Amino acid sequence: MKTGNRVRHLRYDSWGEGVVVEEKRSLLEGGFCFVKVLFEDGEERSFINNLDNECCCYYAGLRLL
């Protein structure tokens, strides 16, 4: 995911749609990559953005619209 993508969480409909407002990547090899998503409920939530990580936002239920 990258800044500007619209998303929705599969398990939390009450959050509404979200937009990726920030993406952070580690400069170190093997470091984390995070995205920050602002949802319609007014909350910003951060997710790991790396499919090699078992806690990745995709596996957590976040999907692109």
Distance bins in CASP14 RR format, pairs under 12 A and 6 or more apart:
PFRMAT RR
TARGET T0000
AUTHOR 0000-0000-0000
RMODE 2
METHOD distances of the structure
MODEL  1
1 7 1 0 0 1 0 0 0 0 0 0 0
1 18 0 0 0 0 0 1 0 0 0 0 0
1 19 0 0 0 0 0 1 0 0 0 0 0
1 20 1 0 1 0 0 0 0 0 0 0 0
1 21 0 0 0 0 0 1 0 0 0 0 0
1 22 0 0 0 0 0 1 0 0 0 0 0
1 23 1 0 0 1 0 0 0 0 0 0 0
1 24 0 0 0 0 0 1 0 0 0 0 0
1 25 0 0 0 0 0 1 0 0 0 0 0
1 33 0 0 0 0 1 0 0 0 0 0 0
1 34 0 0 0 0 0 1 0 0 0 0 0
1 35 1 0 1 0 0 0 0 0 0 0 0
1 36 0 0 0 0 0 1 0 0 0 0 0
1 37 0 0 0 0 1 0 0 0 0 0 0
1 46 0 0 0 0 0 1 0 0 0 0 0
1 47 0 0 0 0 1 0 0 0 0 0 0
1 48 0 0 0 0 0 1 0 0 0 0 0
1 49 1 0 1 0 0 0 0 0 0 0 0
1 50 0 0 0 0 0 1 0 0 0 0 0
1 51 0 0 0 0 0 1 0 0 0 0 0
1 56 0 0 0 0 0 1 0 0 0 0 0
1 57 1 0 0 1 0 0 0 0 0 0 0
1 58 0 0 0 0 1 0 0 0 0 0 0
1 60 0 0 0 0 0 1 0 0 0 0 0
1 61 0 0 0 0 0 1 0 0 0 0 0
1 62 1 0 0 1 0 0 0 0 0 0 0
1 63 0 0 0 0 1 0 0 0 0 0 0
1 64 1 0 0 1 0 0 0 0 0 0 0
1 65 0 0 0 0 0 1 0 0 0 0 0
2 19 0 0 0 0 0 1 0 0 0 0 0
2 20 1 0 0 1 0 0 0 0 0 0 0
2 21 0 0 0 0 0 1 0 0 0 0 0
2 22 0 0 0 0 0 1 0 0 0 0 0
2 23 1 0 1 0 0 0 0 0 0 0 0
2 24 0 0 0 0 0 1 0 0 0 0 0
2 25 0 0 0 0 0 1 0 0 0 0 0
2 33 0 0 0 0 0 1 0 0 0 0 0
2 35 1 0 0 1 0 0 0 0 0 0 0
2 36 0 0 0 0 0 1 0 0 0 0 0
2 37 0 0 0 0 0 1 0 0 0 0 0
2 49 0 0 0 0 1 0 0 0 0 0 0
2 64 0 0 0 0 0 1 0 0 0 0 0
3 19 0 0 0 0 1 0 0 0 0 0 0
3 20 1 0 1 0 0 0 0 0 0 0 0
3 21 1 0 0 1 0 0 0 0 0 0 0
3 22 1 0 0 1 0 0 0 0 0 0 0
3 23 1 0 1 0 0 0 0 0 0 0 0
3 24 0 0 0 0 0 1 0 0 0 0 0
3 25 0 0 0 0 0 1 0 0 0 0 0
3 34 0 0 0 0 0 1 0 0 0 0 0
3 35 0 0 0 0 1 0 0 0 0 0 0
3 36 0 0 0 0 1 0 0 0 0 0 0
3 37 0 0 0 0 0 1 0 0 0 0 0
3 38 0 0 0 0 0 1 0 0 0 0 0
3 49 0 0 0 0 0 1 0 0 0 0 0
4 17 0 0 0 0 0 1 0 0 0 0 0
4 18 0 0 0 0 1 0 0 0 0 0 0
4 19 1 0 1 0 0 0 0 0 0 0 0
4 20 1 0 1 0 0 0 0 0 0 0 0
4 21 1 0 0 1 0 0 0 0 0 0 0
4 22 0 0 0 0 1 0 0 0 0 0 0
4 23 0 0 0 0 1 0 0 0 0 0 0
4 35 0 0 0 0 1 0 0 0 0 0 0
4 36 0 0 0 0 0 1 0 0 0 0 0
4 37 0 0 0 0 1 0 0 0 0 0 0
4 38 0 0 0 0 0 1 0 0 0 0 0
4 64 0 0 0 0 0 1 0 0 0 0 0
4 65 0 0 0 0 0 1 0 0 0 0 0
5 17 0 0 0 0 0 1 0 0 0 0 0
5 18 0 0 0 0 1 0 0 0 0 0 0
5 19 1 0 0 1 0 0 0 0 0 0 0
5 20 1 0 1 0 0 0 0 0 0 0 0
5 21 0 0 0 0 1 0 0 0 0 0 0
5 22 0 0 0 0 0 1 0 0 0 0 0
5 23 0 0 0 0 1 0 0 0 0 0 0
5 35 0 0 0 0 1 0 0 0 0 0 0
5 36 0 0 0 0 0 1 0 0 0 0 0
5 37 0 0 0 0 1 0 0 0 0 0 0
5 38 0 0 0 0 0 1 0 0 0 0 0
5 47 0 0 0 0 0 1 0 0 0 0 0
5 49 0 0 0 0 0 1 0 0 0 0 0
5 57 0 0 0 0 0 1 0 0 0 0 0
5 62 0 0 0 0 1 0 0 0 0 0 0
5 63 0 0 0 0 0 1 0 0 0 0 0
5 64 1 0 1 0 0 0 0 0 0 0 0
5 65 0 0 0 0 1 0 0 0 0 0 0
6 16 0 0 0 0 0 1 0 0 0 0 0
6 17 1 0 1 0 0 0 0 0 0 0 0
6 18 1 0 0 1 0 0 0 0 0 0 0
6 19 1 0 1 0 0 0 0 0 0 0 0
6 20 0 0 0 0 1 0 0 0 0 0 0
6 21 0 0 0 0 0 1 0 0 0 0 0
6 37 0 0 0 0 1 0 0 0 0 0 0
6 38 0 0 0 0 0 1 0 0 0 0 0
6 39 0 0 0 0 0 1 0 0 0 0 0
6 40 0 0 0 0 0 1 0 0 0 0 0
6 62 0 0 0 0 0 1 0 0 0 0 0
6 63 0 0 0 0 0 1 0 0 0 0 0
6 64 1 0 0 1 0 0 0 0 0 0 0
6 65 1 0 1 0 0 0 0 0 0 0 0
7 15 0 0 0 0 1 0 0 0 0 0 0
7 16 0 0 0 0 1 0 0 0 0 0 0
7 17 1 0 0 1 0 0 0 0 0 0 0
7 18 1 0 1 0 0 0 0 0 0 0 0
7 19 1 0 0 1 0 0 0 0 0 0 0
7 20 1 0 0 1 0 0 0 0 0 0 0
7 21 0 0 0 0 0 1 0 0 0 0 0
7 35 0 0 0 0 1 0 0 0 0 0 0
7 36 0 0 0 0 0 1 0 0 0 0 0
7 37 1 0 1 0 0 0 0 0 0 0 0
7 38 0 0 0 0 0 1 0 0 0 0 0
7 39 0 0 0 0 1 0 0 0 0 0 0
7 40 0 0 0 0 0 1 0 0 0 0 0
7 45 0 0 0 0 0 1 0 0 0 0 0
7 47 0 0 0 0 1 0 0 0 0 0 0
7 49 0 0 0 0 0 1 0 0 0 0 0
7 57 0 0 0 0 1 0 0 0 0 0 0
7 58 0 0 0 0 0 1 0 0 0 0 0
7 60 0 0 0 0 0 1 0 0 0 0 0
7 61 0 0 0 0 1 0 0 0 0 0 0
7 62 1 0 1 0 0 0 0 0 0 0 0
7 63 1 0 0 1 0 0 0 0 0 0 0
7 64 1 0 1 0 0 0 0 0 0 0 0
7 65 1 0 0 1 0 0 0 0 0 0 0
8 14 0 0 0 0 0 1 0 0 0 0 0
8 15 0 0 0 0 1 0 0 0 0 0 0
8 16 1 0 0 1 0 0 0 0 0 0 0
8 17 1 0 1 0 0 0 0 0 0 0 0
8 18 1 0 0 1 0 0 0 0 0 0 0
8 19 0 0 0 0 0 1 0 0 0 0 0
8 20 0 0 0 0 0 1 0 0 0 0 0
8 37 0 0 0 0 1 0 0 0 0 0 0
8 39 0 0 0 0 1 0 0 0 0 0 0
8 40 0 0 0 0 1 0 0 0 0 0 0
8 57 0 0 0 0 0 1 0 0 0 0 0
8 61 0 0 0 0 1 0 0 0 0 0 0
8 62 1 0 0 1 0 0 0 0 0 0 0
8 63 1 0 1 0 0 0 0 0 0 0 0
8 64 0 0 0 0 1 0 0 0 0 0 0
8 65 1 0 1 0 0 0 0 0 0 0 0
9 15 1 0 1 0 0 0 0 0 0 0 0
9 16 1 0 0 1 0 0 0 0 0 0 0
9 17 0 0 0 0 1 0 0 0 0 0 0
9 18 0 0 0 0 1 0 0 0 0 0 0
9 37 0 0 0 0 1 0 0 0 0 0 0
9 39 1 0 0 1 0 0 0 0 0 0 0
9 40 0 0 0 0 0 1 0 0 0 0 0
9 41 0 0 0 0 0 1 0 0 0 0 0
9 43 0 0 0 0 0 1 0 0 0 0 0
9 45 0 0 0 0 1 0 0 0 0 0 0
9 47 0 0 0 0 1 0 0 0 0 0 0
9 57 0 0 0 0 1 0 0 0 0 0 0
9 58 0 0 0 0 0 1 0 0 0 0 0
9 60 1 0 0 1 0 0 0 0 0 0 0
9 61 1 0 1 0 0 0 0 0 0 0 0
9 62 1 0 1 0 0 0 0 0 0 0 0
9 63 1 0 0 1 0 0 0 0 0 0 0
9 64 0 0 0 0 0 1 0 0 0 0 0
9 65 0 0 0 0 0 1 0 0 0 0 0
10 16 0 0 0 0 0 1 0 0 0 0 0
10 57 0 0 0 0 0 1 0 0 0 0 0
10 58 0 0 0 0 0 1 0 0 0 0 0
10 59 0 0 0 0 0 1 0 0 0 0 0
10 60 0 0 0 0 1 0 0 0 0 0 0
10 61 1 0 1 0 0 0 0 0 0 0 0
10 62 1 0 0 1 0 0 0 0 0 0 0
10 63 1 0 0 1 0 0 0 0 0 0 0
10 64 0 0 0 0 0 1 0 0 0 0 0
10 65 0 0 0 0 0 1 0 0 0 0 0
11 59 0 0 0 0 0 1 0 0 0 0 0
11 60 0 0 0 0 1 0 0 0 0 0 0
11 61 1 0 0 1 0 0 0 0 0 0 0
11 62 0 0 0 0 1 0 0 0 0 0 0
11 63 0 0 0 0 0 1 0 0 0 0 0
12 18 0 0 0 0 0 1 0 0 0 0 0
12 37 0 0 0 0 0 1 0 0 0 0 0
12 39 0 0 0 0 1 0 0 0 0 0 0
12 40 0 0 0 0 0 1 0 0 0 0 0
12 41 0 0 0 0 1 0 0 0 0 0 0
12 43 0 0 0 0 0 1 0 0 0 0 0
12 45 0 0 0 0 1 0 0 0 0 0 0
12 60 0 0 0 0 0 1 0 0 0 0 0
12 61 0 0 0 0 1 0 0 0 0 0 0
12 62 0 0 0 0 1 0 0 0 0 0 0
12 63 0 0 0 0 0 1 0 0 0 0 0
13 39 0 0 0 0 0 1 0 0 0 0 0
13 40 0 0 0 0 0 1 0 0 0 0 0
13 41 0 0 0 0 0 1 0 0 0 0 0
13 61 0 0 0 0 0 1 0 0 0 0 0
14 39 0 0 0 0 1 0 0 0 0 0 0
14 40 0 0 0 0 1 0 0 0 0 0 0
14 41 1 0 0 1 0 0 0 0 0 0 0
14 42 0 0 0 0 0 1 0 0 0 0 0
14 43 0 0 0 0 0 1 0 0 0 0 0
15 37 0 0 0 0 1 0 0 0 0 0 0
15 38 0 0 0 0 0 1 0 0 0 0 0
15 39 1 0 1 0 0 0 0 0 0 0 0
15 40 1 0 0 1 0 0 0 0 0 0 0
15 41 1 0 1 0 0 0 0 0 0 0 0
15 42 0 0 0 0 1 0 0 0 0 0 0
15 43 1 0 0 1 0 0 0 0 0 0 0
15 44 0 0 0 0 0 1 0 0 0 0 0
15 45 1 0 0 1 0 0 0 0 0 0 0
15 61 0 0 0 0 0 1 0 0 0 0 0
15 62 0 0 0 0 0 1 0 0 0 0 0
16 37 0 0 0 0 0 1 0 0 0 0 0
16 38 0 0 0 0 0 1 0 0 0 0 0
16 39 1 0 1 0 0 0 0 0 0 0 0
16 40 1 0 1 0 0 0 0 0 0 0 0
16 41 1 0 0 1 0 0 0 0 0 0 0
16 42 0 0 0 0 1 0 0 0 0 0 0
16 43 0 0 0 0 0 1 0 0 0 0 0
16 45 0 0 0 0 0 1 0 0 0 0 0
16 62 0 0 0 0 0 1 0 0 0 0 0
16 65 0 0 0 0 0 1 0 0 0 0 0
17 37 0 0 0 0 1 0 0 0 0 0 0
17 38 0 0 0 0 1 0 0 0 0 0 0
17 39 1 0 0 1 0 0 0 0 0 0 0
17 40 1 0 1 0 0 0 0 0 0 0 0
17 41 0 0 0 0 0 1 0 0 0 0 0
17 42 0 0 0 0 0 1 0 0 0 0 0
17 62 0 0 0 0 0 1 0 0 0 0 0
17 63 0 0 0 0 0 1 0 0 0 0 0
17 64 0 0 0 0 0 1 0 0 0 0 0
17 65 1 0 0 1 0 0 0 0 0 0 0
18 35 0 0 0 0 0 1 0 0 0 0 0
18 36 0 0 0 0 0 1 0 0 0 0 0
18 37 1 0 1 0 0 0 0 0 0 0 0
18 38 1 0 0 1 0 0 0 0 0 0 0
18 39 1 0 1 0 0 0 0 0 0 0 0
18 40 1 0 0 1 0 0 0 0 0 0 0
18 41 0 0 0 0 1 0 0 0 0 0 0
18 42 0 0 0 0 1 0 0 0 0 0 0
18 43 0 0 0 0 1 0 0 0 0 0 0
18 44 0 0 0 0 1 0 0 0 0 0 0
18 45 0 0 0 0 1 0 0 0 0 0 0
18 47 0 0 0 0 0 1 0 0 0 0 0
18 57 0 0 0 0 0 1 0 0 0 0 0
18 62 0 0 0 0 1 0 0 0 0 0 0
18 63 0 0 0 0 0 1 0 0 0 0 0
18 64 0 0 0 0 0 1 0 0 0 0 0
18 65 0 0 0 0 1 0 0 0 0 0 0
19 35 0 0 0 0 0 1 0 0 0 0 0
19 36 0 0 0 0 0 1 0 0 0 0 0
19 37 1 0 0 1 0 0 0 0 0 0 0
19 38 1 0 1 0 0 0 0 0 0 0 0
19 39 0 0 0 0 1 0 0 0 0 0 0
19 40 0 0 0 0 1 0 0 0 0 0 0
19 42 0 0 0 0 0 1 0 0 0 0 0
19 44 0 0 0 0 0 1 0 0 0 0 0
19 45 0 0 0 0 0 1 0 0 0 0 0
19 62 0 0 0 0 0 1 0 0 0 0 0
19 64 0 0 0 0 0 1 0 0 0 0 0
19 65 0 0 0 0 1 0 0 0 0 0 0
20 33 0 0 0 0 0 1 0 0 0 0 0
20 34 0 0 0 0 0 1 0 0 0 0 0
20 35 1 0 1 0 0 0 0 0 0 0 0
20 36 1 0 0 1 0 0 0 0 0 0 0
20 37 1 0 1 0 0 0 0 0 0 0 0
20 38 0 0 0 0 1 0 0 0 0 0 0
20 39 0 0 0 0 0 1 0 0 0 0 0
20 44 0 0 0 0 0 1 0 0 0 0 0
20 45 0 0 0 0 0 1 0 0 0 0 0
20 46 0 0 0 0 0 1 0 0 0 0 0
20 47 0 0 0 0 1 0 0 0 0 0 0
20 49 0 0 0 0 1 0 0 0 0 0 0
20 57 0 0 0 0 1 0 0 0 0 0 0
20 62 0 0 0 0 1 0 0 0 0 0 0
20 64 0 0 0 0 1 0 0 0 0 0 0
20 65 0 0 0 0 0 1 0 0 0 0 0
21 34 0 0 0 0 0 1 0 0 0 0 0
21 35 0 0 0 0 1 0 0 0 0 0 0
21 36 1 0 1 0 0 0 0 0 0 0 0
21 37 1 0 0 1 0 0 0 0 0 0 0
21 38 1 0 1 0 0 0 0 0 0 0 0
21 39 0 0 0 0 0 1 0 0 0 0 0
21 42 0 0 0 0 0 1 0 0 0 0 0
21 43 0 0 0 0 0 1 0 0 0 0 0
21 44 1 0 0 1 0 0 0 0 0 0 0
21 45 0 0 0 0 0 1 0 0 0 0 0
21 46 0 0 0 0 0 1 0 0 0 0 0
22 33 0 0 0 0 0 1 0 0 0 0 0
22 34 0 0 0 0 1 0 0 0 0 0 0
22 35 1 0 0 1 0 0 0 0 0 0 0
22 36 1 0 1 0 0 0 0 0 0 0 0
22 37 0 0 0 0 1 0 0 0 0 0 0
22 38 0 0 0 0 1 0 0 0 0 0 0
22 44 0 0 0 0 1 0 0 0 0 0 0
22 45 0 0 0 0 0 1 0 0 0 0 0
22 46 0 0 0 0 1 0 0 0 0 0 0
22 47 0 0 0 0 0 1 0 0 0 0 0
22 49 0 0 0 0 0 1 0 0 0 0 0
23 32 0 0 0 0 0 1 0 0 0 0 0
23 33 1 0 0 1 0 0 0 0 0 0 0
23 34 1 0 0 1 0 0 0 0 0 0 0
23 35 1 0 1 0 0 0 0 0 0 0 0
23 36 1 0 0 1 0 0 0 0 0 0 0
23 37 0 0 0 0 0 1 0 0 0 0 0
23 46 0 0 0 0 0 1 0 0 0 0 0
23 47 0 0 0 0 0 1 0 0 0 0 0
23 48 0 0 0 0 0 1 0 0 0 0 0
23 49 1 0 0 1 0 0 0 0 0 0 0
23 50 0 0 0 0 0 1 0 0 0 0 0
23 57 0 0 0 0 0 1 0 0 0 0 0
24 31 0 0 0 0 0 1 0 0 0 0 0
24 32 0 0 0 0 1 0 0 0 0 0 0
24 33 1 0 0 1 0 0 0 0 0 0 0
24 34 1 0 1 0 0 0 0 0 0 0 0
24 35 1 0 0 1 0 0 0 0 0 0 0
24 36 1 0 0 1 0 0 0 0 0 0 0
24 46 0 0 0 0 1 0 0 0 0 0 0
24 47 0 0 0 0 0 1 0 0 0 0 0
24 48 0 0 0 0 0 1 0 0 0 0 0
24 49 0 0 0 0 1 0 0 0 0 0 0
24 50 0 0 0 0 0 1 0 0 0 0 0
25 31 0 0 0 0 1 0 0 0 0 0 0
25 32 0 0 0 0 1 0 0 0 0 0 0
25 33 1 0 1 0 0 0 0 0 0 0 0
25 34 0 0 0 0 1 0 0 0 0 0 0
25 35 0 0 0 0 1 0 0 0 0 0 0
25 48 0 0 0 0 0 1 0 0 0 0 0
25 49 0 0 0 0 1 0 0 0 0 0 0
25 50 0 0 0 0 1 0 0 0 0 0 0
26 32 1 0 1 0 0 0 0 0 0 0 0
26 33 1 0 0 1 0 0 0 0 0 0 0
26 34 0 0 0 0 1 0 0 0 0 0 0
26 48 0 0 0 0 0 1 0 0 0 0 0
26 49 0 0 0 0 0 1 0 0 0 0 0
26 50 0 0 0 0 1 0 0 0 0 0 0
27 33 0 0 0 0 0 1 0 0 0 0 0
30 50 0 0 0 0 1 0 0 0 0 0 0
30 52 0 0 0 0 1 0 0 0 0 0 0
30 53 0 0 0 0 1 0 0 0 0 0 0
31 48 0 0 0 0 0 1 0 0 0 0 0
31 49 0 0 0 0 0 1 0 0 0 0 0
31 50 0 0 0 0 1 0 0 0 0 0 0
31 52 0 0 0 0 0 1 0 0 0 0 0
31 53 0 0 0 0 1 0 0 0 0 0 0
32 46 0 0 0 0 0 1 0 0 0 0 0
32 47 0 0 0 0 0 1 0 0 0 0 0
32 48 1 0 0 1 0 0 0 0 0 0 0
32 49 0 0 0 0 1 0 0 0 0 0 0
32 50 1 0 0 1 0 0 0 0 0 0 0
32 52 0 0 0 0 0 1 0 0 0 0 0
32 53 1 0 0 1 0 0 0 0 0 0 0
32 55 0 0 0 0 1 0 0 0 0 0 0
32 56 0 0 0 0 0 1 0 0 0 0 0
32 57 0 0 0 0 0 1 0 0 0 0 0
33 46 0 0 0 0 0 1 0 0 0 0 0
33 47 0 0 0 0 1 0 0 0 0 0 0
33 48 1 0 0 1 0 0 0 0 0 0 0
33 49 1 0 1 0 0 0 0 0 0 0 0
33 50 1 0 1 0 0 0 0 0 0 0 0
33 51 0 0 0 0 0 1 0 0 0 0 0
33 52 0 0 0 0 1 0 0 0 0 0 0
33 53 0 0 0 0 1 0 0 0 0 0 0
33 55 0 0 0 0 0 1 0 0 0 0 0
33 56 0 0 0 0 1 0 0 0 0 0 0
33 57 0 0 0 0 1 0 0 0 0 0 0
34 44 0 0 0 0 0 1 0 0 0 0 0
34 45 0 0 0 0 0 1 0 0 0 0 0
34 46 1 0 1 0 0 0 0 0 0 0 0
34 47 1 0 0 1 0 0 0 0 0 0 0
34 48 1 0 0 1 0 0 0 0 0 0 0
34 49 1 0 0 1 0 0 0 0 0 0 0
34 50 0 0 0 0 1 0 0 0 0 0 0
34 53 0 0 0 0 0 1 0 0 0 0 0
34 55 0 0 0 0 0 1 0 0 0 0 0
34 56 0 0 0 0 0 1 0 0 0 0 0
34 57 0 0 0 0 1 0 0 0 0 0 0
35 44 0 0 0 0 0 1 0 0 0 0 0
35 45 0 0 0 0 1 0 0 0 0 0 0
35 46 1 0 0 1 0 0 0 0 0 0 0
35 47 1 0 1 0 0 0 0 0 0 0 0
35 48 0 0 0 0 1 0 0 0 0 0 0
35 49 1 0 1 0 0 0 0 0 0 0 0
35 50 0 0 0 0 0 1 0 0 0 0 0
35 56 0 0 0 0 0 1 0 0 0 0 0
35 57 1 0 0 1 0 0 0 0 0 0 0
35 58 0 0 0 0 0 1 0 0 0 0 0
35 60 0 0 0 0 0 1 0 0 0 0 0
35 62 0 0 0 0 1 0 0 0 0 0 0
35 64 0 0 0 0 0 1 0 0 0 0 0
36 43 0 0 0 0 0 1 0 0 0 0 0
36 44 1 0 1 0 0 0 0 0 0 0 0
36 45 1 0 0 1 0 0 0 0 0 0 0
36 46 1 0 1 0 0 0 0 0 0 0 0
36 47 0 0 0 0 1 0 0 0 0 0 0
36 48 0 0 0 0 0 1 0 0 0 0 0
36 49 0 0 0 0 1 0 0 0 0 0 0
36 57 0 0 0 0 0 1 0 0 0 0 0
36 62 0 0 0 0 0 1 0 0 0 0 0
37 43 0 0 0 0 1 0 0 0 0 0 0
37 44 1 0 0 1 0 0 0 0 0 0 0
37 45 1 0 1 0 0 0 0 0 0 0 0
37 46 1 0 0 1 0 0 0 0 0 0 0
37 47 1 0 0 1 0 0 0 0 0 0 0
37 48 0 0 0 0 0 1 0 0 0 0 0
37 49 0 0 0 0 0 1 0 0 0 0 0
37 57 0 0 0 0 1 0 0 0 0 0 0
37 60 0 0 0 0 0 1 0 0 0 0 0
37 61 0 0 0 0 0 1 0 0 0 0 0
37 62 1 0 0 1 0 0 0 0 0 0 0
37 63 0 0 0 0 0 1 0 0 0 0 0
37 64 0 0 0 0 0 1 0 0 0 0 0
37 65 0 0 0 0 0 1 0 0 0 0 0
38 44 1 0 1 0 0 0 0 0 0 0 0
38 45 0 0 0 0 1 0 0 0 0 0 0
38 46 0 0 0 0 0 1 0 0 0 0 0
39 45 1 0 0 1 0 0 0 0 0 0 0
39 46 0 0 0 0 0 1 0 0 0 0 0
39 47 0 0 0 0 0 1 0 0 0 0 0
39 62 0 0 0 0 0 1 0 0 0 0 0
45 57 0 0 0 0 1 0 0 0 0 0 0
45 60 0 0 0 0 0 1 0 0 0 0 0
45 61 0 0 0 0 0 1 0 0 0 0 0
45 62 0 0 0 0 1 0 0 0 0 0 0
46 55 0 0 0 0 0 1 0 0 0 0 0
46 57 0 0 0 0 1 0 0 0 0 0 0
46 60 0 0 0 0 0 1 0 0 0 0 0
46 62 0 0 0 0 0 1 0 0 0 0 0
47 53 0 0 0 0 0 1 0 0 0 0 0
47 55 0 0 0 0 1 0 0 0 0 0 0
47 56 1 0 0 1 0 0 0 0 0 0 0
47 57 1 1 0 0 0 0 0 0 0 0 0
47 58 0 0 0 0 1 0 0 0 0 0 0
47 59 0 0 0 0 1 0 0 0 0 0 0
47 60 1 0 0 1 0 0 0 0 0 0 0
47 61 0 0 0 0 1 0 0 0 0 0 0
47 62 1 0 1 0 0 0 0 0 0 0 0
47 63 0 0 0 0 0 1 0 0 0 0 0
48 54 0 0 0 0 1 0 0 0 0 0 0
48 55 1 0 1 0 0 0 0 0 0 0 0
48 56 1 0 1 0 0 0 0 0 0 0 0
48 57 1 0 0 1 0 0 0 0 0 0 0
48 58 0 0 0 0 1 0 0 0 0 0 0
48 59 0 0 0 0 1 0 0 0 0 0 0
48 60 0 0 0 0 1 0 0 0 0 0 0
48 61 0 0 0 0 0 1 0 0 0 0 0
48 62 0 0 0 0 0 1 0 0 0 0 0
49 55 0 0 0 0 0 1 0 0 0 0 0
49 56 1 0 0 1 0 0 0 0 0 0 0
49 57 1 0 1 0 0 0 0 0 0 0 0
49 58 0 0 0 0 1 0 0 0 0 0 0
49 59 0 0 0 0 0 1 0 0 0 0 0
49 60 0 0 0 0 0 1 0 0 0 0 0
49 62 0 0 0 0 1 0 0 0 0 0 0
49 64 0 0 0 0 0 1 0 0 0 0 0
50 56 1 0 1 0 0 0 0 0 0 0 0
50 57 0 0 0 0 1 0 0 0 0 0 0
50 58 0 0 0 0 1 0 0 0 0 0 0
50 59 0 0 0 0 0 1 0 0 0 0 0
50 60 0 0 0 0 0 1 0 0 0 0 0
51 57 0 0 0 0 1 0 0 0 0 0 0
51 58 1 0 0 1 0 0 0 0 0 0 0
51 59 0 0 0 0 1 0 0 0 0 0 0
51 60 0 0 0 0 0 1 0 0 0 0 0
51 62 0 0 0 0 0 1 0 0 0 0 0
52 58 0 0 0 0 0 1 0 0 0 0 0
52 59 0 0 0 0 0 1 0 0 0 0 0
53 59 0 0 0 0 1 0 0 0 0 0 0
53 60 0 0 0 0 0 1 0 0 0 0 0
54 60 0 0 0 0 1 0 0 0 0 0 0
55 61 0 0 0 0 0 1 0 0 0 0 0
55 62 0 0 0 0 0 1 0 0 0 0 0
56 62 0 0 0 0 1 0 0 0 0 0 0
57 63 0 0 0 0 1 0 0 0 0 0 0
57 64 0 0 0 0 0 1 0 0 0 0 0
58 64 0 0 0 0 1 0 0 0 0 0 0
END
